């Protein structure tokens, strides 16, 4: 059976399901230097018995034989293990303080061939800083809640967002319909007014009235109309009306007597 590194990583994740696990964990800053990379790094969640474990995964023997950098990993973990399919590494090939885990033939289980010795390495500040700055995801929204609750909240917020978007869309649609109705009504009024003005214009053109003079020079037009009335005509008309009224007053009593 062809084993894959990802299959072994899966088994290690199951083994340390309650611990802090970081795959391909670098031993320091990723800029300005060339840090080493531990295949799988684990920190036990324990205040009373702190423990850091490193795992170096080998899926073929040539990779194991050529590797000369794994000894530097000892500075970053209390216990160091090699993990491989059966037949790749023999425990006697490793230093006594390094452990060995071997998978089953079908890569479904892990077996401990030799336990690693515990070593007091102090506080590996570089690797902790790398994990916190480059690998950890810490937010206010996720602190103190389970993964189940986190995803329930996430789905609830998504539903709220969808409902909000739907309501906003309806409100905008309603507003647009109202605006279309108002604009249509105004257009209809303007069309009626324009029709009436067109009729007035046609009548004025038939009577020989210059529409442009009437529109743009209305005051001059009114002045011309007033000047067209002969001088004193209005006064003469008023005098004639008064004379007629006097005559009516004279003949009225005679008419009533007869």
C-alpha positions in Angstrom: 0.0 0.0 0.0 1.3 3.5 -0.9 1.2 5.6 2.2 0.9 9.4 2.1 2.1 12.0 4.6 -1.5 13.3 4.7 -2.7 9.9 6.0 -0.2 10.0 8.9 -1.1 13.6 9.7 -4.8 12.5 9.9 -3.8 9.8 12.4 -1.8 12.3 14.5 -4.7 14.7 14.5 -6.9 11.9 15.8 -4.4 10.9 18.5 -4.1 14.6 19.7 -7.7 15.7 19.1 -7.8 17.5 22.5 -4.4 19.2 22.1 -2.9 22.1 20.2 -1.7 20.7 16.8 0.2 22.5 14.1 1.3 20.7 10.9 4.4 21.9 9.1 5.3 24.0 12.0 8.2 26.4 11.4 10.8 26.9 14.2 10.8 30.7 13.9 10.2 33.8 11.8 9.4 33.2 8.2 11.2 36.4 7.1 14.8 37.4 7.4 15.9 33.8 8.2 15.5 30.2 7.1 13.7 28.4 9.9 13.4 24.6 10.1 10.0 23.0 9.6 8.7 20.3 12.0 6.2 18.0 10.2 3.8 17.9 13.2 4.0 19.9 16.4 1.8 19.3 19.5 1.3 21.1 22.8 -0.6 19.3 25.4 -3.4 21.3 27.1 -2.2 20.9 30.6 -1.0 23.5 33.2 0.2 20.9 35.7 2.2 18.8 33.2 3.2 20.9 30.1 4.4 18.8 27.2 5.5 19.7 23.7 5.9 16.8 21.2 7.4 16.9 17.7 6.8 14.4 15.0 9.0 13.8 11.9 7.1 11.9 9.2 9.0 9.6 6.8 7.1 7.6 4.1 10.2 6.2 2.4 13.6 5.0 3.6 15.7 7.2 1.3 14.1 10.3 2.8 15.0 9.0 6.3 18.6 8.2 5.3 19.2 11.6 3.6 17.7 13.7 6.4 20.4 15.4 8.5 18.5 18.3 9.9 16.0 16.6 12.2 18.3 16.8 15.2 17.8 20.6 15.4 14.1 19.9 16.2 15.2 18.6 19.7 15.5 22.2 20.8 11.8 22.9 20.2 10.1 19.9 21.9 10.2 17.9 25.1 9.7 14.6 23.1 10.6 13.9 19.5 9.2 11.0 17.5 9.6 9.6 14.0 6.5 8.3 12.4 6.5 6.0 9.4 4.9 3.0 7.7 6.2 -0.4 8.8 9.6 -1.4 7.5 10.9 2.1 6.9 12.8 2.8 10.2 14.1 0.5 12.8 14.1 1.8 16.4 17.8 0.8 16.8 18.7 3.3 14.1 17.5 6.2 16.3 19.2 7.7 19.3 17.8 6.4 22.6 16.0 9.6 23.5 14.0 9.7 20.2 10.8 7.7 19.9 9.3 5.8 17.0 5.6 5.3 15.9 4.7 2.9 13.1 1.4 2.8 11.2 -0.6 -0.3 10.5 -0.3 -1.7 7.0 -3.6 -0.1 5.9 -2.6 3.2 7.7 -5.6 3.1 10.0 -3.8 2.9 13.3 -0.6 4.0 15.1 1.6 1.8 17.2 4.3 2.9 19.6 7.6 1.0 18.9 9.6 3.1 21.4 8.6 6.0 23.7 10.7 9.1 23.4 12.6 10.3 26.5 11.4 13.5 28.1 13.9 16.4 27.9 13.6 19.8 29.7 14.1 22.3 26.9 12.9 25.4 28.7 10.5 27.8 26.9 10.8 27.7 23.1 9.9 31.3 22.6 10.6 31.5 18.8 8.2 28.7 17.9 5.5 30.0 20.2 5.7 33.5 18.7 5.6 31.9 15.2 2.5 30.0 16.0 0.7 32.9 17.6 1.6 35.4 14.8 1.4 33.1 11.7 -0.8 30.2 12.5 -3.3 31.0 15.3 -6.7 32.6 14.6 -7.9 34.4 17.7 -11.0 36.7 17.5 -13.4 38.2 20.0 -16.3 36.5 18.3 -14.9 33.0 18.8 -13.5 33.3 22.3 -15.3 31.2 24.9 -17.7 29.4 22.5 -17.6 25.9 21.0 -17.2 25.3 17.3 -20.8 24.2 17.1 -22.0 27.5 18.6 -19.6 29.4 16.4 -21.1 27.9 13.2 -24.7 28.3 14.5 -24.0 32.0 15.1 -22.4 32.3 11.7 -25.4 30.7 10.0 -27.8 32.9 12.0 -25.9 36.1 10.9 -26.0 34.9 7.3 -29.8 34.5 7.6 -30.1 37.9 9.1 -28.0 39.4 6.3 -30.2 37.6 3.7 -33.4 38.8 5.3 -32.1 42.3 5.6 -31.0 42.3 1.9 -34.4 41.0 0.9 -36.3 43.7 2.9 -34.1 46.4 1.5 -34.7 45.2 -2.0 -38.4 45.2 -1.5 -38.3 48.7 0.0 -36.2 50.0 -2.9 -38.5 48.3 -5.4 -41.6 49.9 -3.9 -39.9 53.3 -3.9 -39.0 52.9 -7.5 -42.5 52.0 -8.4 -43.8 55.1 -6.6 -41.3 57.3 -8.4 -42.3 55.8 -11.8 -46.0 56.5 -11.0 -45.3 60.1 -10.0 -43.1 60.7 -13.1 -45.8 59.1 -15.4 -48.5 61.4 -13.9 -46.3 64.5 -14.4 -45.6 63.5 -18.0 -49.3 63.1 -18.6 -50.0 66.5 -17.2 -47.3 68.1 -19.3 -48.6 66.4 -22.4 -52.1 67.8 -21.8 -50.6 71.3 -21.2 -48.5 71.0 -24.2 -51.5 70.0 -26.3 -53.5 73.1 -25.1 -50.5 75.4 -25.8 -50.2 73.9 -29.3 -53.9 74.6 -29.9 -53.4 78.2 -28.7 -50.4 78.6 -31.0 -52.4 77.3 -34.0 -55.2 79.8 -33.3 -52.8 82.7 -33.0 -51.0 81.7 -36.2 -54.4 81.7 -38.0 -55.1 85.2 -36.7 -51.7 86.4 -37.9 -50.3 86.9 -34.4 -46.6 86.5 -34.1 -46.2 83.9 -31.4 -42.6 84.7 -30.7 -43.5 88.4 -30.2 -46.3 87.4 -27.9 -44.1 85.1 -25.8 -40.9 87.0 -25.6 -42.2 90.6 -25.8 -45.5 90.4 -24.0 -45.1 93.9 -22.4 -44.3 95.5 -25.8 -47.4 93.7 -27.2 -49.7 95.0 -24.5 -48.3 98.5 -25.0 -49.1 98.3 -28.7 -52.6 97.2 -28.0 -53.1 100.2 -25.6 -51.6 102.6 -28.2 -54.1 101.3 -30.8 -57.0 102.9 -29.0 -57.4 106.5 -30.2 -56.6 109.3 -27.8 -59.6 110.5 -25.8 -61.8 107.7 -27.1 -62.3 106.2 -23.6 -63.2 109.6 -22.2 -65.7 110.3 -25.0 -67.3 106.9 -24.4 -67.7 107.6 -20.7 -69.3 111.0 -21.5 -71.7 109.4 -23.9 -72.8 106.9 -21.3 -73.4 109.6 -18.8 -75.5 111.6 -21.3 -77.6 108.5 -22.1 -78.2 107.9 -18.4 -79.4 111.5 -18.0 -81.8 111.1 -20.9 -83.2 107.9 -19.4 -83.8 109.7 -16.1 -85.8 112.4 -17.9 -88.0 110.1 -20.0 -88.6 107.6 -17.3 -91.3 109.4 -15.3 -93.3 110.2 -18.4 -93.1 106.6 -19.4 -94.4 105.4 -16.0 -97.2 108.1 -16.1 -98.6 106.9 -19.4 
